[in-house]
Amino acid sequence: MEKTQGKAEDFFSKAGKKIDELVEELKHSDIAKKIDLKERLAELKRNKEKLERDFENFTTDNQQNFKDIVNSFEESFQDIKSAFQKATKNNSKG
């Protein structure tokens, strides 16, 4: 029985070493790079989708503010346009 147990321990020890070597090889192989890249791409995709949802929620929540800003810009543009027209009329008269 001890002889069998020693063989089993030796087998598992060698198997463990082989597994460790395989893991190290995978870390340095193209497969590991591809798996890592695939995981990073999946993470980026999740982040992109979250950012899209957050932006959509932000724009929905602040829709009135955006309308107010647009209206303010339009009013300012009209004021500048009127001032420019008055200035050019005064210069052409003088």
C-alpha positions in Angstrom: 0.0 0.0 0.0 2.8 2.4 0.8 4.4 1.7 -2.5 1.1 2.5 -4.3 0.6 5.6 -2.2 4.2 6.8 -3.1 3.4 6.2 -6.8 0.2 8.2 -6.5 2.0 11.1 -4.7 4.7 11.0 -7.3 2.1 11.1 -10.1 0.2 14.0 -8.6 3.4 15.8 -7.9 4.5 15.5 -11.5 1.0 16.3 -12.7 1.0 19.4 -10.6 4.3 20.5 -12.0 3.1 19.9 -15.5 0.0 21.9 -14.9 2.1 24.8 -13.5 4.3 24.6 -16.5 1.3 24.7 -18.8 -0.2 27.7 -17.0 3.1 29.5 -17.4 3.2 28.6 -21.1 -0.3 29.9 -21.5 0.6 33.2 -19.9 3.2 33.7 -22.5 1.4 32.3 -25.5 -0.7 33.9 -28.2 -3.7 32.1 -26.8 -3.4 33.9 -23.5 -3.0 37.2 -25.3 -6.1 36.5 -27.3 -8.1 35.4 -24.2 -6.9 38.6 -22.4 -7.7 40.7 -25.4 -11.2 39.2 -25.7 -11.8 39.8 -22.0 -10.7 43.4 -22.3 -12.9 43.9 -25.4 -15.8 42.5 -23.5 -15.1 44.9 -20.6 -14.8 47.8 -23.0 -18.1 46.9 -24.6 -19.8 46.8 -21.1 -18.3 50.2 -20.3 -19.4 51.6 -23.6 -23.0 50.4 -23.0 -23.0 51.8 -19.5 -21.7 55.1 -20.7 -24.4 55.2 -23.4 -27.1 54.5 -20.8 -25.6 57.1 -18.4 -25.5 59.7 -21.2 -29.0 58.9 -22.3 -30.2 59.3 -18.8 -28.3 62.5 -18.3 -29.7 64.0 -21.5 -33.2 62.9 -20.6 -32.9 64.3 -17.1 -31.5 67.6 -18.3 -33.6 68.0 -21.4 -35.2 71.2 -20.2 -31.8 72.7 -19.3 -30.6 71.9 -22.8 -33.7 73.6 -24.3 -33.0 76.7 -22.1 -29.4 76.8 -23.2 -30.4 76.6 -26.9 -33.0 79.3 -26.5 -30.5 81.5 -24.7 -28.0 81.1 -27.5 -30.7 81.9 -30.1 -31.7 85.1 -28.2 -28.0 86.1 -27.8 -27.5 85.5 -31.5 -30.5 87.7 -32.4 -29.2 90.5 -30.1 -25.8 90.4 -31.7 -27.4 90.4 -35.1 -29.5 93.4 -34.3 -26.6 95.2 -32.8 -24.5 94.5 -35.9 -27.3 95.7 -38.2 -27.7 99.0 -36.2 -23.9 99.5 -36.2 -23.7 99.1 -40.0 -26.7 101.4 -40.6 -25.1 104.1 -38.4 -21.8 103.8 -40.2 -23.4 104.0 -43.6 -25.3 107.2 -42.6 -22.3 108.9 -41.0 
